[in-house]
Amino acid sequence: MTQQINTIELLQKLVQCPSVTPKDCGALDVLGDVLSSLGFTCHKLVFSDEGTPDVSNLYARLGTKSPNFCFAGHTDVVPVGDGWTVEPFAGEIKDGKIYGRGTEDMKGGVACFAAAVSAFLKEHKNFDGSISFLITGDEEGVAINGTKKVLEWLDEKDEKLDVCIVGEPSNPDFMGQEIKIGRRGSLNGSLTVYGTQGHVAKPHLADNPIPRLLNILSALDKKTLDNGTEHFQPSNLEITTIDVGNATENLIPAQASAKFNIRFCDVHTSETLKQLIKNIINKANNNQGKYDLELISSGDAFLSHVGAFHKIVSEAVNEIMGKPPQSDTSGGISDARFIKNYCKEVLEFGLVALTMHKADENVPLKDIENLTKIYKLILEKYFKEKK
């Protein structure tokens, strides 16, 4: 008989693994043991790349037939930081909530889906198809040795994903609020403007790079990149740091640097946006001095196919929560940006994103219960339709 997984107990075990990127600290083994007990075949995949740490990943599959329903997510978490009033890696329960780093982002989603699968299997032992888990330890990091390489590994084995739910905390304010049907792109910029060091009393013998840097940043900040599209809000550029490193007030520095990030909609590709940024900077600089610019994209904006699977997920959310969810593309980026190249229908739906990455990260126990019910109902509706 298929065992019934206790969602909270599994979540506590996962939280108690201090798996700060890129460390795993046993989190994938905890999940793998649970999935193995349900009959899944588990593959622990460790990938490497030059200049990056090795990363552990897990691909687990139950069944060999199509369609393959995949749940994707991550067990790595961001560093703890300051300001906690509870032990970050204990999974403490108080006042109707479970606390700990990763409870919301996104070990909670992982535990809910595993529990939902166990409940589904107790009632549907002979379902027609497969269920799989694609779990990485590299989502919060550089995302080089994680989901992207697992997908390449699956492709080499000719293993297909038919539909996929990424269990990121997709709801801004309350459970059942939103399904993510795509994500904006992300572009990081690093700009260094060069001048000539000198004494502040003799500026004619120096060249202060700070005013030129500020002029360039002002031009970037004032530029309207676009007005958004039907499914995407307007692109926005945020200056995240300005650094000179000057240790004294009577020295004109030799260089000044800044960094910025752009979350962009589908008006642009990363390449067209890079060229636009270069043009703005060149115009603002006006050949007044040397600068270096590095632009690195984390992925382009994308919109998932909105079809039968989206309808199933929406109906399941509506039945459990009593209100249909909205479809949205706001928020950060996720590994859905990789999965959409291998899977036609990939959606994001998980917990509420109110405390993710914060001190005292927590999830109401009721939300854990409801998400587990929603995932189970999605599985039932999906495999019923495929009969």
C-alpha positions in Angstrom: 0.0 0.0 0.0 1.2 3.5 -0.9 2.3 5.4 2.2 0.7 8.8 2.9 3.3 11.5 3.2 2.8 14.0 6.0 3.5 17.4 4.2 4.6 19.3 7.4 7.0 16.5 8.6 8.6 16.3 5.1 8.9 20.1 5.0 10.6 20.2 8.4 13.1 17.6 7.3 13.9 19.6 4.2 14.2 22.9 6.1 16.6 21.2 8.6 19.0 20.7 5.7 20.9 24.0 5.6 21.1 23.9 1.8 22.4 27.4 1.0 23.4 27.5 -2.6 25.4 25.6 -3.9 25.4 23.2 -0.9 22.9 20.4 -0.7 23.4 19.2 2.9 21.3 16.1 2.3 18.1 17.8 1.1 17.9 15.9 -2.1 18.5 12.6 -0.2 15.6 13.4 2.0 13.4 13.9 -1.0 14.9 11.0 -2.9 14.2 8.6 0.0 10.6 9.6 0.1 10.1 9.3 -3.6 11.8 5.9 -3.7 9.4 4.7 -1.1 6.6 5.7 -3.5 8.1 3.7 -6.3 10.0 6.4 -8.2 13.3 5.7 -9.9 15.7 8.4 -8.7 18.8 9.8 -10.5 21.2 11.9 -8.4 22.9 14.1 -11.0 26.0 16.1 -10.2 27.1 18.6 -12.8 30.3 20.7 -13.1 31.5 23.6 -15.2 34.7 25.7 -15.3 34.7 28.4 -12.6 31.6 27.2 -10.9 30.9 24.9 -8.0 29.6 21.4 -8.6 25.8 21.1 -8.0 23.7 18.2 -7.1 20.3 17.7 -8.8 17.6 15.1 -8.7 15.4 13.6 -11.5 12.9 11.1 -10.3 10.2 9.4 -12.4 7.3 7.0 -11.6 6.1 5.1 -14.7 7.4 4.8 -18.2 4.4 5.7 -20.3 3.4 9.1 -21.8 2.3 11.6 -20.9 5.0 12.7 -18.4 3.7 15.2 -15.8 6.7 17.0 -14.3 7.0 19.0 -11.2 10.1 21.3 -11.2 11.6 23.1 -8.3 14.7 23.6 -6.1 15.9 22.7 -2.7 18.7 25.3 -2.5 18.0 28.5 -0.5 19.5 32.0 -0.1 21.7 32.8 2.9 20.0 33.4 6.2 21.0 37.0 6.8 20.2 39.0 10.0 17.1 39.7 12.0 15.7 36.2 12.7 13.7 35.6 15.9 13.6 31.8 15.4 16.2 29.2 14.4 16.4 29.5 10.5 16.9 25.7 10.0 14.6 24.2 12.5 11.2 24.2 10.9 9.6 25.5 14.1 5.8 25.7 14.2 4.1 28.4 16.1 0.9 30.5 15.8 -0.4 28.4 12.9 2.8 28.9 10.7 5.9 26.9 9.9 9.1 29.0 10.1 12.5 28.5 8.4 14.6 29.4 5.4 13.1 27.8 2.3 9.6 27.2 3.8 8.2 29.5 1.1 10.9 29.5 -1.5 10.5 26.7 -2.2 10.8 23.6 -0.1 7.2 24.2 0.9 6.1 23.6 -2.7 8.3 20.5 -3.1 6.9 19.0 0.1 3.3 19.8 -1.0 3.7 18.1 -4.4 5.4 15.0 -2.9 2.5 14.7 -0.4 0.0 15.3 -3.2 1.5 12.5 -5.3 1.3 10.1 -2.4 -2.4 10.9 -1.8 -3.0 10.6 -5.5 -1.4 7.2 -5.7 -3.4 5.8 -2.8 -6.5 6.3 -5.0 -5.1 6.0 -8.5 -2.5 3.2 -8.5 -2.9 2.4 -12.2 -3.0 5.9 -13.7 -2.0 6.0 -17.3 1.2 7.9 -17.7 4.2 9.1 -15.6 4.9 11.6 -12.9 8.4 13.1 -12.5 10.3 15.5 -10.3 13.1 17.7 -11.6 14.7 19.3 -8.6 17.9 21.4 -8.7 20.3 22.8 -6.1 21.3 25.7 -8.3 18.2 27.9 -8.8 19.2 30.6 -6.3 22.8 30.6 -7.7 24.3 31.0 -11.1 21.9 28.4 -12.6 24.6 26.8 -14.7 24.9 23.3 -13.3 21.2 22.9 -12.4 18.0 22.6 -14.3 19.5 23.6 -17.7 21.9 20.6 -17.6 19.3 18.2 -16.2 17.1 19.1 -19.3 20.1 18.5 -21.6 20.6 15.1 -19.9 17.0 14.2 -20.4 17.1 15.3 -24.0 20.2 13.1 -24.6 18.1 10.1 -23.3 15.1 11.2 -25.5 13.0 11.6 -22.3 10.2 14.0 -22.8 8.2 16.3 -20.5 4.6 16.8 -21.6 3.5 19.4 -19.1 5.3 21.0 -16.1 4.4 22.9 -13.0 7.2 24.9 -11.5 6.3 25.2 -7.8 7.7 28.7 -7.1 5.7 30.9 -4.8 3.5 32.4 -7.5 0.9 34.2 -5.4 1.6 37.8 -4.4 -0.8 38.2 -1.6 -3.0 35.1 -1.0 -3.3 31.5 -2.0 -4.9 30.9 -5.4 -4.3 34.4 -6.6 -2.1 33.9 -9.7 -0.7 31.4 -12.1 2.5 32.5 -13.8 2.2 31.9 -17.6 5.5 33.5 -18.4 8.3 35.7 -17.0 10.1 38.8 -17.9 13.7 38.7 -19.1 16.6 39.9 -16.9 19.7 41.7 -18.0 22.5 42.7 -15.6 24.8 45.6 -16.4 28.2 46.6 -15.0 29.6 50.0 -16.0 33.0 51.5 -15.2 33.9 55.0 -16.2 37.6 56.0 -16.3 39.2 59.3 -15.5 42.5 60.6 -14.3 43.4 60.7 -10.6 44.5 64.0 -9.1 44.3 66.5 -6.3 40.9 68.2 -5.7 42.7 71.6 -5.6 44.0 71.1 -9.1 41.1 69.7 -11.1 42.6 70.9 -14.4 45.3 68.3 -14.0 42.8 65.5 -13.4 39.7 64.1 -14.9 36.9 63.3 -12.5 34.9 60.2 -13.8 32.0 60.6 -11.3 30.1 63.4 -13.1 30.3 61.4 -16.3 29.1 58.3 -14.6 26.1 60.2 -13.0 25.2 61.7 -16.4 25.1 58.2 -18.0 23.1 56.8 -15.1 20.7 59.7 -15.4 20.2 59.0 -19.1 19.5 55.3 -18.4 17.1 56.1 -15.5 15.1 58.6 -17.6 14.7 56.4 -20.6 11.3 54.8 -21.2 12.3 51.4 -22.5 8.7 50.5 -23.6 5.1 50.6 -22.6 4.6 46.9 -21.9 2.5 44.5 -23.9 -0.7 42.5 -23.5 0.8 40.0 -21.0 3.8 42.0 -19.7 4.2 45.1 -17.6 6.7 47.8 -18.9 10.4 47.0 -18.7 12.2 48.7 -15.8 15.8 49.5 -15.1 17.0 49.7 -11.6 20.4 51.1 -10.6 21.6 48.8 -7.8 24.9 50.2 -6.7 27.4 53.1 -7.3 31.0 52.5 -6.2 34.1 54.7 -6.1 36.1 53.2 -3.3 37.6 56.6 -2.5 39.3 56.5 1.0 39.8 60.3 1.2 37.9 63.5 0.4 40.8 65.4 -1.3 41.5 62.9 -4.1 39.8 62.8 -7.5 39.4 59.1 -8.2 40.7 57.4 -11.3 37.5 55.4 -11.9 33.8 55.1 -10.8 31.5 52.1 -11.3 27.9 51.2 -11.1 25.6 48.2 -11.6 22.1 47.9 -12.8 19.4 45.4 -13.6 16.7 45.5 -16.3 13.6 43.3 -16.1 12.2 43.4 -19.6 9.1 42.4 -21.5 8.8 40.7 -24.9 9.2 43.9 -26.8 12.9 43.1 -26.6 15.3 40.2 -26.8 18.4 40.3 -24.7 20.4 41.2 -27.8 18.2 44.1 -29.0 18.1 45.4 -25.4 21.9 45.3 -25.1 22.2 47.4 -28.3 19.7 49.9 -27.0 21.6 50.3 -23.7 24.9 50.7 -25.6 23.3 53.4 -27.7 22.0 55.3 -24.7 25.4 55.1 -22.9 27.4 56.2 -26.0 25.1 59.2 -26.5 25.3 60.2 -22.8 29.1 59.8 -22.7 29.5 61.8 -26.0 33.1 60.6 -26.5 34.2 62.3 -23.3 36.3 59.4 -22.0 36.8 55.7 -21.8 34.4 53.3 -20.2 33.9 49.6 -19.9 30.4 47.9 -20.1 29.5 44.3 -19.4 25.9 43.1 -20.1 24.9 39.6 -19.1 21.4 38.2 -19.7 19.8 35.6 -17.4 17.1 34.9 -20.0 14.7 36.5 -22.4 11.0 37.2 -21.6 8.8 34.3 -22.6 5.1 33.4 -22.6 4.0 29.8 -22.1 1.4 28.2 -24.3 -1.9 28.7 -22.6 -4.0 25.7 -23.4 -5.7 22.6 -21.9 -3.2 22.3 -19.0 -3.7 25.9 -18.0 -7.5 25.2 -17.9 -6.9 22.2 -15.6 -4.8 24.1 -13.2 -7.2 27.1 -13.1 -10.2 24.8 -12.4 -8.3 23.0 -9.6 -7.4 26.3 -7.9 -10.9 27.5 -8.3 -12.4 24.4 -6.7 -10.2 24.4 -3.7 -9.9 28.1 -3.1 -13.4 29.2 -4.3 -12.1 31.8 -6.8 -10.4 31.5 -10.2 -6.8 32.6 -10.4 -5.4 35.4 -12.6 -2.8 34.7 -15.2 0.3 36.9 -14.8 4.0 37.3 -15.8 5.2 39.6 -13.1 7.9 38.9 -10.5 11.4 37.5 -10.8 12.8 34.9 -13.1 12.7 31.2 -12.6 13.9 27.9 -14.1 10.7 27.9 -16.3 12.9 30.0 -18.7 14.8 26.8 -19.4 12.0 24.3 -19.2 9.9 26.1 -21.8 12.4 25.1 -24.4 11.7 21.4 -23.7 8.0 21.4 -22.7 5.1 23.1 -24.5 3.0 23.8 -21.4 4.9 25.0 -18.4 3.2 27.0 -15.6 4.2 28.3 -12.2 2.0 27.8 -9.2 2.9 27.5 -5.6 2.7 29.3 -2.3 2.4 33.0 -1.4 5.5 35.2 -1.9 5.2 37.4 1.2 8.3 36.3 3.3 10.6 34.7 0.7 14.2 35.7 1.2 13.2 37.6 4.4 14.2 37.0 8.0 11.6 34.7 9.8 10.5 33.3 6.4 7.3 31.4 7.1 4.2 29.8 5.6 0.7 29.4 7.2 -0.1 25.7 7.7 -3.5 26.3 6.0 -1.7 27.3 2.8 0.4 24.1 2.9 -2.8 22.1 3.3 -4.5 23.9 0.4 -1.6 23.7 -1.9 -1.3 20.0 -1.3 -5.0 19.6 -2.2 -4.7 21.7 -5.3 -1.7 19.7 -6.6 -3.6 16.4 -6.0 -6.6 17.7 -7.8 -4.5 18.9 -10.7 -3.0 15.4 -11.0 -6.5 13.8 -10.9 -7.9 16.2 -13.6 -4.9 15.8 -15.8 -4.8 12.0 -15.9 -8.5 11.7 -16.1 -8.5 13.9 -19.2 -5.7 11.7 -20.7 -7.7 8.4 -20.4 
